[in-house]
Amino acid sequence: MKEIGRVDEIVCACSGCSACYSICPKKAISMQENEEGFLYPVIDEQKCTNCGLCAKICPVKNPKYTNTSSPDCYAAMAKDDIRKESSSGGIFPVLAYKCLENGGYVAGAVWEGQRVIHIVSNKKEDIEKMRKSKYLQSSMEECYSQIKNLLEENNEVLFTGTPCQIAGLKSFLRKDYDTLFTVEIICHGTPSPMVFRKYLEETLNETEEFITTDFRDKVRGWNPSLTTTTTTTTRKISFKGKDDIFLQAFLNNMCLRSSCGECRFNKLPRQADMTIGDFWKIEKYSKNLDDKQGTSVILVNNEKGVELLNNIQKKLKTVKNVPLKYAITGNHNIVGSSLINPNRERFMKSINEIGLQKSVDYYENDKCDYLIVNFWNTHDNYGAVLTAYAMQELVRSFGFLPKIFNAGEQCFNQHYKNSIVEHFASRFLDLTHNLNFAKSYNLTKKIKGVILGSDQVLRLDYIKDILNKYFLNFVHPDCKKLAISASFGIDKQEFLANKNFTKKVAKKMKTALQSFDYLSCRELSGKEIYKDVFGLNSDMILDPVFIVDKEIFSSIAKLSTNDYQDKVVSYVLDETLSFNELDKRLNIETIKINDKNRFNSVEDWLNAIISCKCLITDSFHGACFAIIFNKPFICIRNEDRGNARFSTLSEITGIKENFISDFSLVNALPVNMDYSEANNKIAEEKLRCLEIIKNILTSDYSNNDKKVGYIYHKSNGLMKLKLYCKYKTCKLKYKLFKKRKEHYKLKMMKTKYFMDWS
């Protein structure tokens, strides 16, 4: 068995329209759910004759656009009794009943148990089942074949569905029929039936059976906030849209079919004879066209569309010609696809692990256990983003939900967009939404703790402009503050000599560090700084890339398609003359893996180090990964970027001779290094670190020697008192100087919420 989409290299674009399934003369194609719950065509190779008909009629591979690019647009309302039982303006039932009057058949989506299927019927009771919005991708079953048989017998058929289903039907039929009329809904995208089943599992009791869900219940009127009502054998359950976890996932584009992000059919010209949907924001054109009971938009896309509208016009309460731009204002999907949520893939995977409710809260509302603050957001720092990922997975390994703190700095970094790190972050990092100081403070009221680390998050040269973020001054008093493998990057002498370490910063830094519930550092020199400069005790914790299972990095490296077997690779951040002469002097050829012209992914960077014959580097994390995967390496101690890191790494692993001061000292490349002693030392350190981290994450840990919690709460209370006084003063000034309203309003907000780093 194989997916037909993979044969045609269009699996990502497949809309699941079922045209290929319906056209296959040997019934070799079946529509099967994938792991996300979406239907995809699968070929039985034993039945397949390779006739190629499925590929020829695929509407995604061969899209057609025959209708007008500037359709006439109307705002319409059915009569009040019809609208009351409809999702919007009640246009579909009027069209359907008219078709039945003409002796025709209607095709539409109905509930069948917990799933939605398409049926063809000429019975009024079936038309009632087709009414109302069903926010699920429907299964076409044998609908296309039934329609073709009816059309061949000269029956009138009204087909309603999504734009891709209209395109699928037309491709399957391969000719126009005078008696076929098509009506498409304005489609936001098709959500997963699997997600809906999870929704019912978490919403219903074991003793009750599902009957139907009304995603557009008008108990609160017709408005974009929506109400969802699920009917079971024993009760009705209603949620406001903002409280309904399925609607949150759907409307935030977290559970849409992947192809919906680049839909071939959500555009002008439209696919169907007529397009219908909610006329959101019609009040911007005329308040008289919004009575809060439902107004539909109608697009007439061709002559058949004109005929459909003419046939029902007298049965409508209101029909008003409106400029098309007003319809597009409230319905972007008339001209374009919905943007797929960047968390979609991870959201879909997490549902089976933690459930739908927790997944929605986690990805949409940033509800987590621990917030992690570090350097994930640079544009090309492989080590920084991988240590951020390692910390995330380390916290997750203890059964907690972590989030990487996103203060929005990347929005101001012109190099971040479409960068190496952005592509990696979108796939592997669970980031919060952009948070300012006030939002961050409110978020920390609801979580267990905030983790500072790893990497050089305490190096003043790197954090001087956003001290409030890296000193964790935004954290609520009841939330734990933990420095785990946080690095100063330099030794005590360099730290004290730093021009950024002023008296003011020293005082602020000491106050901030005293407020932490736990302190640790990545380098041995960091313990010295904590103790001698700030009078605080601390632990030494390995960089998390050493603590997590190295297989998580192997799996990432396998995504690279480049081959570095038996190659010498170099990752040198600060090239020198002695480095540039190295190849010639040793008669070797190295592949530079920091050459952005040929190298552009974290996956490839990892693969190069893991599979190479030897690594030449001046990067701390380059050396780390060489050691983790037992690769021969030469590392130049890059003093400008923090020599203390290399000293600790050398001391902990026992590897001395591979860390040198200049490339001119390299006379030969190492081959087959003996890692037995280093591996044993790292394993011991890993066990020690895991035990400590487990303890501080799972318990109400506090540094009793320094009574950190008491000092923090007391100082925080004084801080709040001072800020409150400033707030009241600003409030008085605001009343006295109304002419400067905006100035004082902003000042009040900044005082009230401490300080906003944005």
C-alpha positions in Angstrom: 0.0 0.0 0.0 1.2 3.5 -0.7 -0.2 7.0 -0.6 -1.1 8.3 -4.1 0.0 11.7 -3.0 3.5 10.5 -2.6 3.5 8.9 -6.1 2.5 12.3 -7.6 4.7 14.3 -5.2 1.7 16.4 -4.0 0.9 14.8 -0.7 1.3 18.1 1.2 -1.1 19.8 -1.1 -3.8 17.0 -1.2 -7.1 18.4 0.0 -8.8 15.0 0.5 -11.5 15.8 -2.1 -11.7 12.0 -3.0 -11.9 12.6 -6.8 -9.1 10.0 -7.3 -10.9 7.5 -5.1 -14.1 7.9 -7.1 -12.5 7.7 -10.5 -10.4 4.6 -10.1 -11.8 1.9 -12.4 -10.2 -0.9 -10.4 -11.1 0.4 -6.9 -7.5 0.3 -6.1 -7.7 3.6 -4.1 -9.1 3.9 -0.6 -9.4 7.0 1.6 -7.7 6.3 4.9 -7.1 8.5 8.0 -3.5 9.5 8.7 -2.2 10.0 12.2 -3.8 13.5 12.4 -7.2 12.1 11.4 -7.4 13.5 7.8 -8.4 11.3 4.9 -5.7 10.7 2.3 -5.8 8.4 -0.8 -3.9 5.1 -0.5 -3.2 2.8 -3.4 -3.4 -1.0 -3.3 -0.5 -1.8 -5.6 -1.8 -5.3 -6.3 -5.0 -3.8 -7.8 -3.4 -0.8 -9.5 -2.8 -1.0 -13.3 -0.9 2.3 -13.4 -3.4 3.8 -15.8 -2.6 7.3 -14.4 -6.2 8.4 -14.3 -6.1 9.4 -10.7 -3.2 11.9 -11.4 -4.9 13.2 -14.5 -8.1 14.3 -12.8 -6.5 15.5 -9.5 -7.8 19.1 -9.1 -4.8 20.1 -7.0 -2.3 19.0 -9.7 -4.5 20.4 -12.5 -6.5 23.3 -11.1 -9.0 25.0 -13.3 -10.5 28.5 -13.0 -13.3 29.3 -15.4 -15.5 31.7 -13.4 -15.4 35.5 -13.3 -12.7 37.2 -11.2 -15.1 40.0 -10.2 -18.4 38.4 -9.2 -21.5 40.4 -8.2 -21.8 40.5 -4.5 -25.1 40.6 -2.4 -26.1 40.8 1.2 -29.1 38.6 1.7 -31.5 37.4 4.4 -34.0 34.6 4.3 -37.3 35.0 6.2 -37.0 35.1 10.0 -38.3 31.6 10.7 -35.7 30.1 8.4 -32.8 32.3 9.7 -33.7 31.3 13.2 -32.7 27.7 12.5 -29.7 28.6 10.2 -26.1 29.5 10.9 -26.2 32.8 9.1 -28.7 34.3 6.7 -30.5 31.0 5.7 -29.6 30.9 2.0 -28.8 27.2 1.8 -32.3 25.9 2.8 -34.0 28.2 0.4 -31.8 27.0 -2.4 -32.3 23.3 -1.4 -36.1 23.5 -1.0 -36.3 25.2 -4.5 -34.3 22.3 -5.9 -36.7 19.8 -4.4 -39.7 21.7 -5.8 -38.1 21.2 -9.2 -37.9 17.5 -8.6 -34.2 17.6 -8.1 -31.6 16.2 -5.6 -29.4 18.0 -3.1 -25.9 16.9 -1.9 -24.7 18.1 1.4 -22.9 17.3 4.7 -24.7 15.5 7.5 -23.8 13.9 10.8 -23.3 10.2 10.9 -22.4 9.4 14.5 -19.3 11.4 15.5 -18.3 12.1 11.9 -19.6 14.1 8.9 -20.3 12.6 5.5 -21.8 13.8 2.2 -25.0 12.3 1.1 -27.4 12.9 -1.9 -31.1 13.1 -1.2 -34.4 14.4 -2.5 -36.1 14.1 1.0 -36.9 17.2 3.1 -35.9 15.5 6.3 -32.4 15.0 4.9 -32.2 18.6 3.9 -32.8 19.5 7.5 -29.8 17.4 8.5 -27.7 19.2 5.9 -28.4 22.6 7.5 -26.1 24.4 9.9 -22.3 24.7 9.8 -20.3 21.5 10.5 -16.7 22.4 11.3 -15.2 19.1 10.2 -13.8 17.7 7.0 -16.6 15.6 5.6 -16.1 12.2 3.9 -17.4 12.1 0.3 -18.1 8.4 0.4 -19.9 7.5 -2.9 -21.4 11.0 -3.4 -19.6 11.8 -6.7 -20.6 8.6 -8.4 -24.3 9.0 -7.2 -24.3 12.5 -8.6 -23.0 11.4 -12.0 -25.6 8.7 -12.3 -28.4 11.2 -11.5 -27.0 13.7 -14.0 -26.8 11.1 -16.7 -30.5 10.5 -16.1 -31.0 14.3 -16.6 -31.9 15.0 -13.0 -31.3 18.4 -11.4 -28.6 18.2 -8.7 -27.6 21.0 -6.3 -24.2 20.2 -4.8 -22.9 22.1 -1.7 -19.5 21.8 -0.1 -16.1 23.4 0.3 -14.2 24.9 -2.7 -11.9 21.9 -3.0 -14.9 19.5 -3.0 -16.5 21.5 -5.8 -13.2 21.3 -7.7 -13.0 17.5 -7.0 -16.6 16.9 -8.3 -15.9 18.8 -11.5 -12.7 17.0 -12.1 -14.4 13.6 -11.5 -17.3 14.4 -13.9 -14.9 15.7 -16.7 -17.7 17.5 -18.5 -20.3 20.1 -17.8 -23.9 19.2 -17.1 -26.7 21.7 -17.6 -28.6 20.3 -14.6 -25.8 20.5 -12.2 -25.6 23.5 -9.9 -22.8 24.0 -7.4 -22.7 26.2 -4.2 -19.6 26.5 -2.1 -19.2 27.8 1.4 -16.5 30.4 2.3 -14.1 28.1 3.9 -11.8 29.0 6.8 -10.1 25.6 6.4 -11.1 22.0 7.3 -10.3 20.8 10.9 -9.4 17.3 11.9 -12.1 14.8 12.7 -9.7 13.2 15.1 -9.4 16.4 17.1 -13.2 16.5 17.3 -13.3 13.0 18.6 -10.8 14.0 21.3 -13.0 17.0 22.1 -16.0 14.7 22.7 -13.9 12.3 24.8 -13.0 15.2 27.2 -16.5 16.8 27.1 -18.9 13.9 27.4 -19.6 11.4 30.2 -19.0 7.7 29.5 -22.8 7.1 29.9 -24.0 9.5 27.3 -24.1 9.2 23.6 -23.4 12.0 21.1 -26.2 13.1 18.8 -25.0 16.3 17.2 -23.0 19.5 17.6 -24.3 22.9 16.6 -21.2 25.0 16.1 -23.3 28.1 15.4 -26.0 28.1 17.9 -27.8 31.5 17.9 -28.8 31.5 21.5 -26.7 34.6 21.9 -27.6 36.0 18.5 -25.6 36.1 15.3 -22.1 37.3 16.0 -18.5 36.3 15.4 -18.0 35.2 19.1 -20.2 32.1 18.4 -21.8 29.6 20.7 -21.3 25.8 20.5 -24.0 23.4 21.7 -23.5 19.7 21.8 -26.6 17.5 22.2 -26.4 14.0 23.7 -28.8 11.4 24.8 -29.1 13.0 28.2 -28.3 16.7 28.0 -27.2 19.8 26.0 -23.8 21.3 26.6 -23.1 24.9 25.5 -19.9 26.9 25.4 -19.1 30.4 24.4 -16.7 30.4 21.5 -13.8 31.7 23.5 -14.4 28.9 26.1 -14.8 26.0 23.6 -11.5 24.1 23.2 -12.4 22.8 19.7 -13.3 26.2 18.4 -10.2 27.7 19.9 -8.1 25.1 18.1 -10.1 25.5 14.8 -10.3 29.3 14.7 -6.6 29.6 15.7 -5.7 27.3 12.8 -4.0 24.7 15.0 -5.9 21.7 13.7 -6.5 22.5 10.0 -5.4 20.2 7.2 -1.9 21.2 6.2 -2.9 22.0 2.6 -5.4 24.6 3.9 -2.5 27.0 4.5 -1.9 27.1 0.7 -5.3 26.3 -0.7 -5.5 26.2 -4.5 -9.2 27.2 -4.4 -9.7 29.9 -1.8 -9.3 32.6 -4.3 -10.9 34.5 -7.1 -12.1 33.2 -9.5 -14.1 31.0 -7.3 -14.9 27.3 -8.1 -18.7 27.1 -7.7 -21.6 28.8 -9.5 -22.4 30.5 -6.2 -20.5 31.3 -3.1 -22.3 31.8 0.3 -21.2 32.5 3.8 -21.6 35.0 6.7 -21.5 38.6 5.8 -19.3 39.6 8.7 -18.8 43.4 9.1 -21.8 44.2 6.8 -22.6 47.0 9.3 -19.6 48.9 7.8 -21.6 49.2 4.6 -25.1 49.6 6.1 -26.3 49.0 9.7 -29.8 48.3 8.2 -28.4 45.1 6.8 -27.5 43.8 10.2 -30.4 43.0 12.5 -28.2 40.6 14.6 -30.2 37.6 13.3 -27.9 36.6 10.5 -26.9 38.1 7.1 -25.4 36.1 4.3 -23.0 37.1 1.6 -23.7 35.8 -1.9 -21.2 35.8 -4.7 -22.6 35.1 -8.2 -19.7 33.6 -10.1 -21.3 32.7 -13.5 -24.6 32.5 -15.4 -25.7 29.5 -13.4 -25.1 31.5 -10.3 -27.4 34.3 -11.7 -30.0 31.6 -12.4 -29.8 30.3 -8.8 -30.2 33.8 -7.3 -33.1 34.6 -9.6 -34.9 31.4 -8.7 -34.9 32.2 -5.0 -35.0 36.0 -4.9 -38.7 36.3 -4.2 -38.4 33.9 -1.3 -35.8 36.1 0.5 -36.6 38.8 3.0 -33.7 41.0 1.8 -31.3 41.0 -1.2 -29.0 44.0 -1.6 -26.2 44.5 -4.1 -23.0 45.4 -2.2 -19.5 46.2 -3.4 -17.3 43.1 -3.3 -14.6 44.9 -1.1 -17.0 44.9 1.9 -17.4 41.1 1.7 -13.7 40.6 1.5 -13.2 42.9 4.6 -15.1 40.4 6.8 -14.1 37.3 4.9 -10.4 37.1 3.9 -11.0 33.5 2.7 -12.8 34.8 -0.4 -9.4 35.8 -1.7 -6.8 33.8 0.3 -6.0 30.9 2.6 -5.9 30.9 6.4 -2.4 31.2 7.8 -1.5 27.8 9.5 -0.6 28.3 13.1 3.2 27.8 13.5 2.5 25.5 16.4 0.3 23.2 14.4 2.5 20.2 14.0 3.5 20.1 17.7 -0.1 20.7 18.7 -1.4 17.8 16.7 1.2 15.5 18.2 0.7 16.7 21.8 -3.0 15.9 21.8 -2.4 12.2 22.2 0.2 12.9 24.9 -1.5 15.4 27.2 -5.0 15.7 25.8 -6.9 18.4 23.9 -7.7 20.8 26.7 -4.1 20.9 27.9 -2.8 21.2 24.4 -5.0 24.2 23.6 -4.1 25.9 26.9 -0.4 25.2 26.3 -0.1 26.4 22.7 -2.8 29.1 22.6 -2.8 30.4 26.2 0.8 29.8 27.2 -0.3 27.7 30.2 2.8 25.8 31.2 4.7 24.6 34.3 8.0 26.3 33.7 9.1 29.3 31.7 12.7 29.1 30.3 14.7 32.3 29.7 17.8 32.1 27.5 19.4 33.0 24.2 17.2 31.2 21.7 16.4 34.1 19.5 19.7 34.9 17.7 19.7 34.5 13.9 22.6 32.1 13.4 23.8 30.9 16.9 23.6 27.1 16.6 24.8 26.4 20.1 22.4 28.9 21.7 19.3 27.5 20.1 20.3 23.9 20.8 21.0 24.5 24.4 17.6 26.2 24.6 16.1 23.1 23.0 18.0 20.9 25.4 16.7 22.8 28.5 13.2 22.5 27.1 13.4 18.8 26.6 15.2 18.3 30.0 12.3 20.0 31.8 9.8 17.9 29.8 11.6 14.7 30.7 10.6 15.2 34.3 6.9 15.3 33.3 6.5 19.1 33.2 5.3 21.4 30.4 8.0 23.9 29.6 7.8 27.1 27.4 10.6 29.1 26.0 10.2 32.8 27.0 9.6 35.0 23.9 9.9 38.7 24.8 9.6 39.7 21.1 13.2 40.8 20.6 13.3 38.8 17.3 10.6 41.2 15.9 13.3 43.9 16.0 16.1 41.8 14.7 16.2 42.3 10.9 18.4 39.2 10.5 16.0 36.8 12.4 13.3 36.6 9.7 13.8 33.5 7.5 17.0 32.8 9.5 18.5 29.4 10.5 17.2 29.9 14.1 13.7 30.9 13.0 13.3 27.7 10.9 14.5 25.6 13.8 12.4 27.3 16.4 9.3 26.9 14.3 9.7 23.2 14.4 11.3 22.4 17.7 10.9 25.2 20.2 7.7 25.7 22.2 7.7 29.5 22.4 5.3 31.7 24.2 3.5 34.5 22.4 5.3 37.8 22.4 5.2 38.9 26.0 5.8 42.4 27.4 6.7 43.0 31.0 3.1 43.2 32.3 1.9 40.1 30.4 5.0 38.2 31.7 4.2 39.2 35.3 0.6 38.0 35.0 1.7 34.7 33.4 4.1 33.9 36.2 1.1 34.1 38.7 -0.1 30.8 37.2 3.0 28.7 36.8 5.4 26.8 39.0 8.6 28.7 38.2 10.9 30.5 35.8 14.3 29.0 34.8 17.2 31.2 33.8 19.6 29.2 31.7 21.6 27.8 30.1 24.2 29.8 28.2 25.8 33.2 29.0 22.6 34.7 30.3 24.5 36.5 33.1 27.2 38.0 30.9 26.7 41.7 31.2 28.0 42.5 27.7 25.2 40.4 26.3 22.3 41.4 28.6 23.1 45.1 29.5 20.1 46.5 27.5 17.5 44.1 29.0 18.5 43.5 32.5 14.9 43.2 33.7 14.4 40.2 31.5 17.6 38.3 32.5 17.5 39.3 36.2 13.9 37.9 36.2 12.5 41.1 37.7 9.1 40.4 36.0 8.4 37.2 38.1 5.5 37.1 40.6 6.6 36.6 44.2 4.8 33.2 44.5 6.6 31.8 41.4 10.0 30.0 41.8 13.1 31.6 40.3 15.7 29.1 39.3 19.1 29.7 37.7 20.0 26.4 36.1 23.4 26.2 34.4 23.4 30.0 34.0 26.7 31.3 32.8 28.7 34.5 33.4 30.9 33.4 30.5 34.1 34.8 32.0 36.1 34.4 35.2 35.9 36.6 38.3 38.8 39.0 37.4 37.3 39.7 33.9 33.8 40.1 35.5 34.9 42.7 38.0 36.9 44.6 35.3 33.9 44.8 33.0 33.0 48.4 32.2 29.3 47.5 32.4 29.6 46.2 36.0 28.9 49.6 37.6 27.9 50.2 41.3 24.4 50.7 40.2 24.3 47.4 38.2 26.1 45.6 41.0 23.5 46.6 43.5 20.6 45.7 41.2 22.2 42.4 40.3 22.8 41.4 43.9 19.2 42.2 44.8 18.0 40.2 41.9 20.2 37.2 42.6 19.2 37.2 46.2 15.6 36.8 45.1 16.3 33.5 43.4 15.2 30.3 45.0 18.0 28.3 43.5 21.4 29.4 41.9 23.7 27.3 39.8 26.2 28.1 37.1 27.7 26.3 34.1 31.3 27.1 34.8 33.5 26.5 37.9 34.5 30.2 37.8 30.8 31.1 38.1 30.6 29.6 41.6 33.5 31.9 42.5 31.7 35.0 41.2 28.5 34.0 43.1 30.4 33.5 46.3 33.0 36.2 46.3 31.2 39.0 44.5 27.6 38.5 45.7 28.1 36.3 48.9 25.8 33.6 47.5 26.1 29.8 47.4 25.6 27.9 44.2 26.0 24.6 42.4 27.8 23.8 39.2 25.4 22.3 36.6 26.5 20.9 33.2 25.2 22.5 30.0 21.9 20.8 29.4 23.2 19.4 26.0 25.2 17.0 28.2 22.3 16.1 30.5 19.5 15.2 28.0 19.5 12.0 26.0 21.9 12.5 23.0 19.4 10.7 20.8 17.3 13.8 20.5 20.2 15.4 18.7 20.8 12.3 16.5 17.1 12.4 15.4 17.5 16.1 14.4 20.8 15.4 12.5 19.1 12.6 10.5 16.8 15.3 8.9 19.9 16.6 7.0 20.5 15.2 3.5 24.2 16.2 3.3 27.0 13.7 3.6 29.9 14.5 5.9 31.3 10.9 6.4 35.1 10.9 6.4 35.2 14.7 6.0 37.2 17.2 8.1 34.8 20.0 9.0 35.5 23.3 10.6 33.2 25.6 12.6 35.3 28.6 13.4 33.6 31.8 14.5 36.6 34.1 14.5 38.9 33.2 11.7 42.6 34.1 12.0 45.5 34.0 9.6 46.8 30.8 11.3 43.4 29.2 10.7 43.3 30.2 7.1 46.8 28.7 6.5 45.9 25.4 8.3 44.6 23.5 5.3 47.7 24.3 3.3 50.1 23.6 6.1 48.5 20.2 7.0 47.7 19.3 3.4 44.0 18.8 4.2 40.7 20.0 2.8 38.1 21.2 5.4 34.4 21.9 4.9 33.5 25.2 6.6 30.1 24.6 8.3 29.7 28.3 9.1 29.7 29.2 5.5 26.2 30.7 5.1 26.4 30.5 1.3 26.3 26.7 1.5 25.0 26.0 5.0 21.7 27.0 6.4 20.2 24.7 9.0 20.7 23.5 12.5 20.0 20.0 11.3 22.9 20.2 8.9 25.2 21.7 11.5 24.5 18.8 13.9 24.9 16.2 11.1 28.3 17.7 10.1 29.7 17.3 13.6 28.1 13.9 14.4 29.2 12.3 11.1 32.6 14.0 10.4 36.0 12.5 10.6 37.3 15.4 12.7 36.1 18.8 13.9 38.2 22.0 14.0 36.5 24.7 16.1 36.7 27.7 18.4 33.1 27.2 19.5 32.1 26.1 23.0 29.1 24.2 21.8 31.0 22.9 18.8 33.4 21.2 21.2 30.5 20.1 23.4 28.8 18.1 20.6 32.1 16.7 19.4 32.6 15.3 23.0 29.0 14.1 23.3 29.4 12.1 20.1 33.0 11.1 20.7 34.4 12.8 17.6 38.1 13.7 17.3 38.4 17.5 17.6 40.7 20.4 18.0 39.3 23.4 19.9 40.9 26.9 20.1 40.2 28.6 23.3 38.2 31.7 22.1 39.0 34.2 24.9 36.9 37.0 23.4 33.8 34.7 23.6 34.6 33.4 27.1 37.6 31.3 28.0 36.2 30.2 31.3 33.8 27.9 29.5 36.6 26.0 27.8 38.5 25.6 31.1 35.5 24.0 32.8 34.8 21.8 29.9 38.4 20.6 29.8 38.6 20.0 33.6 35.3 18.1 33.8 36.0 15.8 30.9 39.7 15.4 31.6 40.4 16.3 28.0 43.4 18.6 28.0 45.5 18.4 24.9 42.7 19.1 22.4 42.1 22.6 23.8 44.9 24.9 22.6 45.5 28.6 22.3 46.3 29.0 18.5 45.9 27.2 15.2 49.6 27.6 14.6 50.1 24.9 17.3 48.2 22.3 15.4 50.7 20.0 13.8 48.4 17.1 13.1 44.7 16.3 13.4 43.6 13.8 16.1 42.4 10.4 15.1 40.4 7.9 17.1 40.4 9.7 20.5 40.0 7.5 23.6 36.8 8.8 25.2 36.4 6.1 27.9 37.6 8.3 30.8 35.7 11.4 29.6 32.5 9.4 29.1 32.7 8.0 32.6 33.2 11.5 34.1 30.4 13.0 32.1 28.1 10.1 33.1 28.8 10.7 36.8 28.2 14.5 36.5 25.0 13.8 34.5 23.6 11.7 37.3 24.5 14.3 39.9 22.9 17.1 37.9 19.7 15.1 37.1 19.2 14.5 40.8 19.6 18.2 41.7 17.4 19.4 38.9 14.7 16.8 39.7 14.7 18.0 43.3 14.4 21.7 42.5 11.7 21.2 39.9 9.5 18.8 41.9 9.8 20.3 45.4 9.2 23.7 46.9 12.9 24.3 46.9 14.4 27.3 48.6 17.9 28.3 49.7 17.4 28.1 53.5 20.9 29.3 54.2 20.2 32.7 52.7 16.4 32.8 53.4 16.0 33.8 49.8 12.3 33.5 49.8 11.9 35.8 52.8 14.2 38.5 51.4 12.5 38.4 48.1 9.0 38.8 49.4 10.0 41.5 51.8 11.9 43.5 49.2 9.2 42.9 46.6 6.6 44.3 49.1 8.7 47.5 49.6 9.1 47.8 45.9 5.4 47.5 45.4 4.8 50.2 48.0 7.1 52.6 46.3 5.6 51.9 43.0 2.1 52.4 44.3 3.1 55.8 45.6 4.5 56.8 42.2 1.3 55.5 40.6 -0.9 57.6 42.9 1.3 60.6 42.2 1.0 60.1 38.4 -2.7 59.7 38.9 -2.9 63.1 40.6 -0.8 64.7 37.8 -3.1 63.1 35.3 -6.0 64.9 36.7 -4.2 68.2 37.0 -2.7 68.2 33.5 -5.4 66.8 31.2 -3.7 68.4 28.2 -0.8 65.9 28.7 -3.2 63.0 29.0 -1.3 60.4 26.8 2.0 61.2 28.4 0.9 60.6 31.9 -1.3 57.7 30.9 1.8 56.0 29.5 3.8 56.9 32.5 1.2 55.5 34.9 1.1 52.2 33.0 4.9 51.9 33.1 4.9 52.6 36.8 2.0 50.3 37.5 3.6 47.4 35.7 7.2 48.2 36.7 9.0 48.6 33.4 8.3 47.4 29.9 11.5 46.2 28.1 9.9 46.5 24.6 
